[in-house]
Amino acid sequence: MKISIFWTWYVGLVTWACLAEVWHEVMCIDIDERKIENLKQWIIPIYEPGLEEIVLRNYKNWNLHFSTSKTEWIKFAKVIFSAVWTPELPNGKADLRFVESVAETFGQEIDEFKILINKSTVPVWTWDKTAEIIKKNLKDSKTTFEVVSNPEFLREWNAVWDFLNPDRIVIWCESDEAKKLMEQVYKPFESKTRILFTDIKSAEIIKYAANSFLATKLSFINEIANFASLAGWDIKEIAEWIGLDPRINNKFLNAGIGYGWSCFPKDVSALIETGKEFGYEFKIIKATNEVNEKQKIIVINKLLEEIPRLVWKKITIWGLAFKPNTDDIRDAPSLDIIRKLEDLWVSEIKLYDPLSNEHVKEKFKYMNNLTFAKNKIEALEGSDALILLTEWDEFKNIDYTVFEKLNDKVIVDWRNIWNKKEIQNLGFTYKWI
Ligand code: UGA
């Protein structure tokens, strides 16, 4: 089946490659010519395990096509995906500029029945707004089309696996014709998972509810962790034992610095804002947001308990990406921690992350007290204390004697990855969540 996809970023690229992997013929389009030229030479702008292999294999099978032309995007197939970015606006709502621009192009270009499948995370009723824009832009008002909702549930670093092994596929469409096309798209997955055609326009809210639930679960365990640390209880043990109840399960129970990247923060905010539009106040989800913000203050307070004045002090941070195995720093908690340390007049902030040093350097080029280390040990040289923010494997299995390099011997482990007894026995001050 021929399929085309607009926007070559995480969701678009993974969808493009994985649909080709299950034997569809797929074209990806981006208006950024450089990106498409790079793709033609196998330069993939993101790293996702398995993605490069799939792209190479399917290019050889002639299943993958590229273009920068919006006309080609529409002409190529009857089934057209849009995976544009929907960032958060300053007022907390989702920015739908790109969604709207796609709808305009789709309306201007179609001359026979086609479906536009929205893969982006969008607020409820975006379906209706998109359809209205398409209608306004049709060359011939008799041309028929349909807007379909099909949210993605891809985790960064696991996106290829998640796409090819989905827990569920959620689709909302109106006509039988659109339903038949969507069944064809996902036929290769029929034996693996449940394909859910929602009977109301709830596909859009399912994505928001899923992300907000996960964010809430995480904030819940972070609250229990904050409370447990007051009495010296071990949150890892608590999480393990409550997770044995299958109704709770042990996933998303690793307490830490809170969630980052734009998906959880932007989707939680967008759900709160959507609630307001309907006159509903989400109390739990608002609290989720607050707890997540508080996590960043608590980590600094833990440091201040041991070093009350940070002026003249050098502080090291290990781990800058919002989670391990990615260089993504969008909305990463580390960025707020760096800003807070800056406000406290720390004389030098020494940073190390296996992949995202350069992104952070670029982001904070105006700050002159940041230094970036080539490796984790260099980042400790001459420093007073260490804060750990991302649980990369290379931090997990270290010889604790490296902490001898810290002048004040203070370690704040905000991902709970080290053995507190062993570290304390070596005479270090160890703070954990
Ligand atoms: C998340 C969802 O898991 C995906 O299902 C969804 O499709 C995606 O957002 C999206 O909306 O596009 P992702 O943000 O890549 O995926 O990462 P997760 O692995 O879910 O982690 C989110 C955050 O929670 C990270 O900051 C991570 O460090 C934190 N986390 C997660 C914890 O602190 N503890 C945990 O136990 C789990």
Residues whose N, C-alpha, C, O or C-beta is under 5 A from the ligand:
A	BS01	UGA	E152 F153 L154 R155 E156 F252 L253 N254 G256 G258 Y259 G260 W261 C263 F322 K323
